Amino acid sequence: MLAMAVISLKLPFTLDAQLTAFLQSSEQGIEGTEPQSAADLMVDLVGSCKGEPADLSSNPAYLSDFGTI
């Protein structure tokens, strides 16, 4: 079994209800629909950053100082 981190998060009641409904519908599946992936949910954001390198996430040169202060 994988070890997992425990986090604590405070949410407004309305957001908690929306998140709970989303997770339940994803687990149970809504009849006639497929669960949405993260890519499905952010499709309108893909390609919205103009002028950046196309291979930002895969080119090690761009990640050389990632995580340094």
N, C-alpha and C positions, 0 to 999 in steps of 0.2 A: 504494500500500500504506500502511496506517495505521501510524504509529509506536506502539510499545507499550512500556510500562514493564517493567523487569525487577525481580522481587522474589525474595527468598530467604526460605524458610520451613522451620522445623524442625518435624517431626511425629513423634509416636510411630509405630512400625512398624505397629501395628494400625490406627490412623487413616489412615495412608498407604495401606494395603491396601484399606480400605473406600472411600476417596476414589477410588483408581484403579479399583476395580471399578465404582463408580457412574458415573464418567466414561466408561469403556469401554461399559457397558451403555447409556448415553444415546446414545453415538455410533453403536453398532451396532444399537440397538433390541432389545428383548427380544420374541421372537415372541409375537404376540397382545396386546401392550400398547403403549401410547403412552408416550413419555418424559414424566416429570413436570416441570412448570414450577416455578419458585420459588413461585408462588402456591399450587400444589398441595401443596408441601412444608410450607407454613406456614399452611394453611387453619385449623388449630385455634387459631392466634394472632389471627386477624382478629376485631376487635371485643372483644379482651380488655382493652383499656384503657378503663375507665369514667370518665366525667366530662370527657373531653377533647373539644375541638372536632371536629366531623365533617370539616371541610375543612382540617385542619392542614397537609397537604402542598401544597395549591393556593392558599391565601389568602396573598398577599404580606405582609399585616400580621403574620402569625406568623413569617415568615422575615426580617423587617427587620434583625434583629441576628444572623442565622445566620452563624457563622464568625468572629465578633468575640470578642476576649478581654476 
